[in-house]
Amino acid sequence: MRTEFSQAIYDIPADNLPSFTAMTNDRRQSVGAGKEEERTKSRGSIWSVLPSRKYSSRNGERITCLNKRQRRCILKSWRKVHNKPKLGEEIYIQIFMQKPVLKSLFPFRATPVNELHDNVLFTRQAIIFIDFIDNVVAYVGINNGRLLQELCCRVGVSHALMTRVNFDPEWWYLFANSVLDGMQKFCLPNFSCEPLATYIGSQSMLAWRILLKHVVELMSDAFVKQRQAKGRANGEPSERKDDGSMQNDQCVRLKLELSDVQL
């Protein structure tokens, strides 16, 4: 390339040759433009791996129940789960062992628990559940509460529309507790100092507990609203709550709060 440039200089008449200073300035401008272009490309490559602005928390409400450190704990511990489908299977098996009636909600209801790992429908359901957790963690990563709420509302509404079984939203707390049990071993850091590792692990578990509690509340709220809307659409009379029903509501609310503590 230098040879072609020199030949072009020889072909120009002597009186039309630019001065050395002008050539130097032109060269500097050319080099500067090249560096600026490289910097622009470099910046573009850096920003290309970050979430798009339309998915950032600026255009949606932030997840206020978690601080920055807690969000980082969730992302870091979830990345440690290399075999996520297997974790999903373990979570479901733990749930079915604690509450066998829940297995009747799924098409593999006739399969014994010890044979579920070989059932295609079961492994598929475990993947669906893990995909849900994946999306939840992704929205935590970009700190977008609006997208998280939309996801949880869709799940809550879909369960409220179930006609084959009478789904109880309190069952979600059992799922949340099973997720916590499954994630516990991934929240512990590889530190030789056991007290420090225990402290960091407890902070990660606290972050997951807060997140799952928030997720269950969003799904439950959407579930209840959809059931109420469905009742009004079917022409069911809205009963006025008496003192007894108000006490029952307080008992249910208290029960949910106790479940929250167990989370």
C-alpha positions as CSV (number, residue, x, y, z in Angstrom):
1,M,0.0,0.0,0.0
2,R,2.9,2.3,0.7
3,T,4.3,1.6,-2.8
4,E,1.1,2.6,-4.5
5,F,0.9,5.8,-2.5
6,S,4.5,6.7,-3.5
7,Q,3.8,6.1,-7.2
8,A,0.8,8.4,-7.0
9,I,3.1,11.1,-5.6
10,Y,5.5,10.8,-8.4
11,D,2.7,11.2,-11.0
12,I,1.7,14.6,-9.5
13,P,3.5,17.7,-10.9
14,A,6.1,19.2,-8.6
15,D,4.2,22.5,-8.3
16,N,1.1,20.7,-7.2
17,L,2.7,18.6,-4.5
18,P,1.4,19.4,-1.0
19,S,3.9,20.6,1.6
20,F,5.2,18.1,4.2
21,T,3.3,19.9,6.9
22,A,0.0,19.5,5.0
23,M,0.7,15.9,4.3
24,T,1.5,15.4,8.0
25,N,-1.8,17.0,9.0
26,D,-3.7,15.0,6.5
27,R,-2.1,11.9,7.8
28,R,-2.9,12.8,11.3
29,Q,-6.5,13.4,10.4
30,S,-6.7,10.1,8.6
31,V,-5.2,8.2,11.5
32,G,-7.5,10.0,13.9
33,A,-10.5,9.2,11.8
34,G,-9.5,5.6,11.7
35,K,-9.0,5.4,15.5
36,E,-12.3,7.1,16.0
37,E,-14.0,4.6,13.7
38,E,-12.4,1.8,15.6
39,R,-13.6,3.3,18.9
40,T,-17.1,3.6,17.5
41,K,-17.0,-0.1,16.4
42,S,-15.7,-1.1,19.8
43,R,-18.4,0.8,21.6
44,G,-21.0,-0.8,19.3
45,S,-19.7,-4.3,20.1
46,I,-19.8,-3.6,23.8
47,W,-23.4,-2.2,23.8
48,S,-24.6,-5.0,21.5
49,V,-24.2,-7.6,24.3
50,L,-26.2,-5.5,26.7
51,P,-30.0,-5.6,27.0
52,S,-31.9,-3.5,24.5
53,R,-33.2,-0.2,25.9
54,K,-36.8,-1.3,25.2
55,Y,-36.2,-4.2,27.6
56,S,-34.4,-2.2,30.3
57,S,-35.9,-1.0,33.5
58,R,-36.1,2.6,32.2
59,N,-39.3,1.8,30.3
60,G,-40.8,-0.4,33.0
61,E,-41.1,-0.4,36.8
62,R,-38.1,-1.7,38.6
63,I,-38.1,-4.7,40.9
64,T,-38.3,-2.8,44.1
65,C,-38.3,-5.8,46.4
66,L,-34.7,-6.6,45.6
67,N,-31.6,-4.4,45.9
68,K,-28.7,-4.5,43.5
69,R,-26.7,-7.0,45.6
70,Q,-29.6,-9.3,45.9
71,R,-30.2,-9.3,42.2
72,R,-26.5,-10.1,41.7
73,C,-26.8,-13.0,44.1
74,I,-29.7,-14.5,42.2
75,L,-28.0,-14.2,38.9
76,K,-24.8,-15.7,40.2
77,S,-26.4,-18.6,41.9
78,W,-28.6,-19.4,38.9
79,R,-25.6,-19.5,36.6
80,K,-24.1,-22.3,38.9
81,V,-27.0,-24.6,37.9
82,H,-25.5,-26.5,35.0
83,N,-28.2,-29.1,34.6
84,K,-31.4,-27.1,35.0
85,P,-33.8,-29.7,33.7
86,K,-32.6,-32.1,36.3
87,L,-33.2,-29.5,39.0
88,G,-36.7,-29.1,37.7
89,E,-37.3,-32.8,38.0
90,E,-36.0,-32.8,41.5
91,I,-38.3,-29.9,42.4
92,Y,-41.4,-31.7,41.1
93,I,-40.6,-35.0,42.8
94,Q,-40.1,-33.2,46.1
95,I,-43.5,-31.6,45.6
96,F,-45.2,-34.9,44.8
97,M,-43.6,-36.6,47.8
98,Q,-45.0,-33.8,50.1
99,K,-48.4,-33.5,48.4
100,P,-49.2,-36.5,46.2
101,V,-52.6,-35.1,45.1
102,L,-50.8,-32.5,43.0
103,K,-49.6,-35.3,40.6
104,S,-53.2,-35.7,39.5
105,L,-53.0,-32.3,37.8
106,F,-50.6,-33.6,35.2
107,P,-50.9,-36.2,32.3
108,F,-48.3,-38.5,34.0
109,R,-50.5,-38.9,37.0
110,A,-50.6,-42.7,36.6
111,T,-46.8,-43.0,36.6
112,P,-45.2,-43.9,39.9
113,V,-42.9,-41.3,41.4
114,N,-39.8,-43.5,41.1
115,E,-40.4,-43.9,37.4
116,L,-41.0,-40.3,36.5
117,H,-37.4,-39.6,35.3
118,D,-38.1,-41.9,32.4
119,N,-41.4,-40.3,31.5
120,V,-41.2,-37.9,28.5
121,L,-44.2,-35.9,29.7
122,F,-42.7,-35.4,33.1
123,T,-39.3,-34.3,31.7
124,R,-41.1,-31.9,29.4
125,Q,-43.1,-30.4,32.3
126,A,-39.8,-29.9,34.2
127,I,-38.3,-28.0,31.3
128,I,-41.4,-25.8,31.1
129,F,-41.0,-25.0,34.8
130,I,-37.3,-24.2,34.4
131,D,-38.1,-22.0,31.5
132,F,-40.4,-20.0,33.7
133,I,-37.6,-19.6,36.3
134,D,-35.2,-18.7,33.5
135,N,-37.5,-15.8,32.4
136,V,-37.9,-14.6,36.0
137,V,-34.1,-14.5,36.5
138,A,-33.7,-12.8,33.1
139,Y,-36.1,-10.0,34.2
140,V,-34.3,-9.7,37.5
141,G,-31.1,-9.3,35.5
142,I,-32.4,-6.3,33.6
143,N,-34.4,-5.1,36.7
144,N,-37.7,-4.9,34.8
145,G,-40.6,-5.3,37.1
146,R,-43.2,-4.7,34.4
147,L,-42.1,-7.7,32.4
148,L,-41.9,-9.8,35.5
149,Q,-45.4,-8.8,36.5
150,E,-46.8,-9.6,33.0
151,L,-45.2,-13.1,33.1
152,C,-46.6,-13.9,36.5
153,C,-50.0,-12.5,35.6
154,R,-50.2,-14.8,32.5
155,V,-49.4,-17.8,34.7
156,G,-52.0,-16.8,37.3
157,V,-54.7,-16.2,34.7
158,S,-54.0,-19.5,32.9
159,H,-54.3,-21.4,36.2
160,A,-57.6,-19.6,37.0
161,L,-59.0,-20.7,33.7
162,M,-58.4,-24.4,34.4
163,T,-61.7,-26.3,34.4
164,R,-60.5,-29.8,34.8
165,V,-59.2,-29.3,38.4
166,N,-59.9,-26.8,41.1
167,F,-56.5,-25.3,41.5
168,D,-55.5,-23.8,44.8
169,P,-53.1,-20.8,44.5
170,E,-51.6,-21.7,47.9
171,W,-50.0,-24.6,46.2
172,W,-47.5,-22.1,44.6
173,Y,-46.0,-21.7,48.1
174,L,-45.1,-25.3,48.0
175,F,-43.4,-24.9,44.7
176,A,-41.5,-21.9,46.0
177,N,-40.3,-23.8,49.1
178,S,-39.2,-26.7,46.8
179,V,-37.3,-24.2,44.6
180,L,-35.5,-22.9,47.7
181,D,-34.5,-26.4,48.8
182,G,-33.2,-27.1,45.3
183,M,-31.3,-23.9,45.1
184,Q,-29.7,-24.1,48.5
185,K,-26.6,-26.0,47.4
186,F,-26.0,-23.6,44.5
187,C,-26.1,-20.5,46.8
188,L,-23.1,-21.6,48.8
189,P,-19.8,-20.1,47.5
190,N,-16.6,-22.1,47.3
191,F,-14.8,-20.5,50.2
192,S,-12.5,-22.2,52.7
193,C,-13.8,-19.8,55.4
194,E,-16.9,-21.6,56.5
195,P,-18.5,-18.7,58.5
196,L,-18.1,-16.3,55.5
197,A,-19.4,-18.9,53.1
198,T,-22.4,-19.5,55.3
199,Y,-23.1,-15.8,55.5
200,I,-23.0,-15.3,51.7
201,G,-25.1,-18.4,51.2
202,S,-27.7,-17.1,53.6
203,Q,-27.8,-13.8,51.8
204,S,-28.4,-15.5,48.5
205,M,-31.1,-17.7,50.0
206,L,-32.7,-14.5,51.4
207,A,-32.7,-13.0,47.9
208,W,-34.4,-16.0,46.4
209,R,-36.9,-16.1,49.2
210,I,-37.9,-12.5,48.6
211,L,-38.1,-13.0,44.9
212,L,-40.2,-16.1,45.1
213,K,-42.5,-14.6,47.6
214,H,-43.0,-11.6,45.2
215,V,-43.6,-14.0,42.2
216,V,-46.2,-16.0,44.1
217,E,-48.0,-12.9,45.2
218,L,-48.2,-11.6,41.6
219,M,-49.5,-14.9,40.4
220,S,-52.0,-15.3,43.2
221,D,-53.4,-11.7,42.7
222,A,-53.9,-12.4,39.0
223,F,-55.5,-15.8,39.8
224,V,-58.0,-14.2,42.2
225,K,-58.9,-11.4,39.9
226,Q,-59.5,-13.7,37.0
227,R,-61.7,-16.0,39.1
228,Q,-63.7,-13.0,40.2
229,A,-64.1,-11.8,36.6
230,K,-65.1,-15.3,35.5
231,G,-67.7,-15.5,38.3
232,R,-69.2,-12.1,37.2
233,A,-69.3,-13.2,33.6
234,N,-71.2,-16.3,34.5
235,G,-73.8,-14.2,36.4
236,E,-72.9,-15.5,39.8
237,P,-74.4,-13.3,42.5
238,S,-71.9,-11.3,44.5
239,E,-72.5,-12.1,48.1
240,R,-72.1,-9.4,50.7
241,K,-69.4,-10.3,53.2
242,D,-70.6,-10.7,56.8
243,D,-68.5,-10.7,59.9
244,G,-67.9,-14.4,59.6
245,S,-66.6,-14.2,56.1
246,M,-64.4,-11.3,57.0
247,Q,-62.8,-13.4,59.8
248,N,-62.3,-16.2,57.3
249,D,-60.5,-13.8,55.0
250,Q,-58.3,-12.7,57.8
251,C,-57.5,-16.3,58.6
252,V,-56.5,-17.0,55.0
253,R,-54.4,-13.8,54.9
254,L,-52.7,-14.9,58.1
255,K,-52.1,-18.3,56.7
256,L,-50.4,-16.8,53.6
257,E,-48.3,-14.6,55.9
258,L,-47.1,-17.7,57.8
259,S,-46.4,-19.4,54.5
260,D,-44.4,-16.3,53.5
261,V,-42.2,-16.7,56.6
262,Q,-41.6,-20.3,55.8
263,L,-40.4,-19.2,52.4
